[in-house]
Amino acid sequence: MAQYFEIHPKNPQPRLIQQAVNILRNGGVIVYPTDASYALGCQIGDKAAMDQIRSLRRLDDNHNFTLLCTDLSQVSNFTKMGNEAHRLIKKLTPGPFTFLLDATREVPRRLQHPKKKTIGVRITDHPVAQALVEQLGEPLLTSTLMMPGDSEPLADPYEIRKRLEKELALVIDVGVIEYQPTTVIACGDKSIDIVRQGIGIAPMLE
């Protein structure tokens, strides 16, 4: 049965953030807020929790998981980032962007795209998500809360609790978050391209 924390969206209570991080460290899958939607999260090295996210969303092996990072330094530990990509990410973050980059050995193979060996990374500007990752001390393995058969991620924490209470360890409630897709940017060796245009604007790539 999921725990349910009402956390202030701009000034998250440190006690509740610490409790949420303890749940993650104990193998829990949580629902937490980002600047784009609610998302599922777990520890990066927890295979059982990752498999639970796969099962909840019915994801296949080609799904690109995302790592929610605190800053560029953390991104550089888990991805191979060229100078051009580094400058771009520095300019656009924190914000509603997802960057697809080649993964380093720090990323478990099961998290990488099986053919491309890439991983998605994000640096969000949502205070609750930032506080979680900072307190955790490592990236949060994350996936948008898009349930099978739905056209958009779940936006209302009460509905999330009602539908997934038995599947999750924790639901963090900061109010309704209407879905606004991130802009997805693939940062390859030879080119940097917008894969999906979302709410994030990158005028230097247009």
C-alpha positions in Angstrom: 0.0 0.0 0.0 1.5 3.3 -1.1 2.4 6.0 1.3 1.1 9.5 0.4 3.0 12.7 1.0 1.6 16.2 0.4 4.8 18.2 -0.4 4.9 21.9 -1.0 5.7 22.4 -4.7 8.1 25.3 -4.2 9.4 24.8 -0.7 9.6 21.0 -0.1 9.7 19.9 3.5 13.1 18.4 4.2 11.7 15.8 6.5 9.4 14.4 3.8 12.1 14.5 1.2 14.4 12.5 3.5 11.6 10.0 4.0 11.0 9.7 0.3 14.7 9.1 -0.3 14.7 6.4 2.4 11.8 4.7 0.5 13.9 4.8 -2.7 16.9 3.3 -1.0 14.8 0.5 0.4 13.8 -0.5 -3.1 10.5 1.4 -3.5 9.1 2.7 -6.7 7.7 6.2 -6.2 5.6 8.8 -8.2 7.1 12.2 -8.0 6.6 15.6 -9.9 8.7 17.1 -12.6 8.3 20.3 -14.7 6.6 18.3 -17.4 4.4 15.7 -15.6 4.3 13.2 -12.8 6.9 10.4 -13.2 7.8 7.0 -11.9 11.2 6.8 -10.1 13.5 4.3 -8.5 17.2 3.9 -7.7 19.5 3.5 -10.7 21.0 0.1 -9.5 17.8 -1.5 -8.4 16.8 -4.1 -11.0 13.7 -5.3 -9.2 12.3 -1.7 -9.0 13.2 -1.1 -12.7 11.4 -4.3 -13.7 8.4 -3.1 -11.7 8.3 0.1 -13.7 8.6 -1.9 -16.9 5.7 -4.1 -15.8 3.5 -1.1 -14.7 4.0 0.6 -18.1 4.3 -2.6 -20.2 7.5 -1.4 -21.7 9.6 -3.3 -24.2 13.4 -3.6 -24.4 13.6 -0.6 -26.8 12.4 1.9 -24.3 14.8 4.7 -23.5 15.0 5.2 -19.8 15.9 8.6 -18.4 18.3 9.5 -15.6 17.2 12.6 -13.6 20.5 14.4 -12.6 21.3 17.3 -10.4 23.8 19.0 -12.7 26.2 18.8 -15.6 28.9 17.1 -13.5 26.5 14.2 -12.7 25.5 14.0 -16.4 29.2 13.7 -17.4 29.7 10.7 -15.1 27.0 8.7 -16.9 27.2 9.9 -20.5 29.8 10.6 -23.2 29.3 14.3 -23.7 31.2 16.2 -26.5 32.0 19.9 -26.2 29.1 20.9 -28.3 26.6 18.8 -26.3 28.1 20.1 -23.1 27.6 23.7 -24.1 24.1 23.0 -25.3 23.0 21.2 -22.1 24.6 23.9 -20.0 22.6 26.6 -21.8 19.3 24.8 -21.8 19.2 23.3 -18.2 17.6 23.2 -15.8 14.4 22.9 -17.8 12.0 20.7 -19.8 14.5 18.9 -22.0 15.6 15.3 -22.4 18.9 14.6 -23.9 19.8 11.3 -25.6 23.5 10.6 -25.2 25.9 7.6 -25.4 26.1 5.9 -22.0 29.3 5.3 -20.1 30.1 2.1 -18.1 28.6 3.7 -15.1 25.1 3.0 -16.6 23.9 -0.6 -16.1 23.5 -2.2 -19.5 19.8 -3.1 -18.8 19.1 0.7 -18.7 20.6 1.5 -22.1 18.8 1.3 -25.4 19.8 -2.2 -26.5 20.9 -1.2 -30.0 22.1 2.4 -29.7 23.6 2.0 -26.2 22.1 5.4 -25.3 20.5 6.8 -22.2 18.2 9.8 -21.7 19.2 12.5 -19.1 17.3 15.3 -17.6 18.0 18.2 -15.3 14.7 19.5 -14.1 13.9 22.8 -12.5 11.1 21.4 -10.3 12.0 22.1 -6.7 10.7 18.7 -5.3 12.5 16.6 -8.0 15.7 18.6 -7.5 15.5 18.1 -3.7 15.0 14.3 -4.2 18.0 13.9 -6.5 20.3 16.1 -4.3 19.4 14.2 -1.2 19.7 10.8 -2.9 23.2 11.7 -4.1 22.9 9.9 -7.4 20.6 10.1 -10.5 17.1 8.9 -10.2 16.0 6.3 -12.8 12.8 7.7 -14.2 10.0 7.2 -16.6 6.9 9.3 -17.4 3.7 8.1 -15.7 2.0 7.0 -18.9 -0.1 4.0 -18.2 -1.0 1.4 -20.9 -3.9 2.5 -23.0 -3.7 6.1 -21.8 -3.0 8.9 -24.3 -1.4 11.2 -21.6 0.4 10.7 -18.3 -1.7 10.7 -15.1 -2.0 14.3 -13.9 -4.1 14.2 -10.7 -2.4 12.7 -7.6 -5.8 11.5 -6.3 -6.3 9.5 -9.5 -2.8 8.2 -9.3 -3.3 7.0 -5.7 -6.7 5.4 -6.7 -5.2 3.5 -9.7 -1.8 2.5 -8.4 -2.0 2.5 -4.6 -1.2 -1.3 -4.5 1.6 -1.1 -7.0 3.7 1.8 -5.5 5.7 2.5 -2.4 5.0 6.3 -2.4 2.9 9.0 -4.2 4.1 12.6 -3.8 1.3 15.0 -4.2 2.0 18.6 -5.3 -1.3 19.2 -6.9 -2.5 18.6 -10.5 0.3 18.7 -13.2 -1.0 19.1 -16.7 1.2 17.2 -19.1 3.6 19.2 -21.2 6.0 17.0 -23.1 9.7 17.7 -22.8 11.7 18.5 -25.9 13.9 15.5 -26.7 17.3 16.2 -28.3 19.6 13.5 -29.6 23.3 14.4 -29.1 25.3 12.3 -31.5 29.0 12.3 -32.5 28.3 14.2 -35.7 25.0 16.0 -35.2 22.6 17.3 -32.6 19.0 17.1 -33.6 15.6 17.7 -32.0 13.8 14.3 -32.0 10.6 15.6 -30.4 9.6 19.2 -30.0 8.0 19.8 -26.7 7.6 22.8 -24.4 11.4 23.4 -24.2 12.6 25.9 -26.8 16.1 25.6 -28.3 16.4 28.4 -30.8 20.0 27.5 -31.6 18.8 24.2 -33.2 16.0 25.7 -35.3 
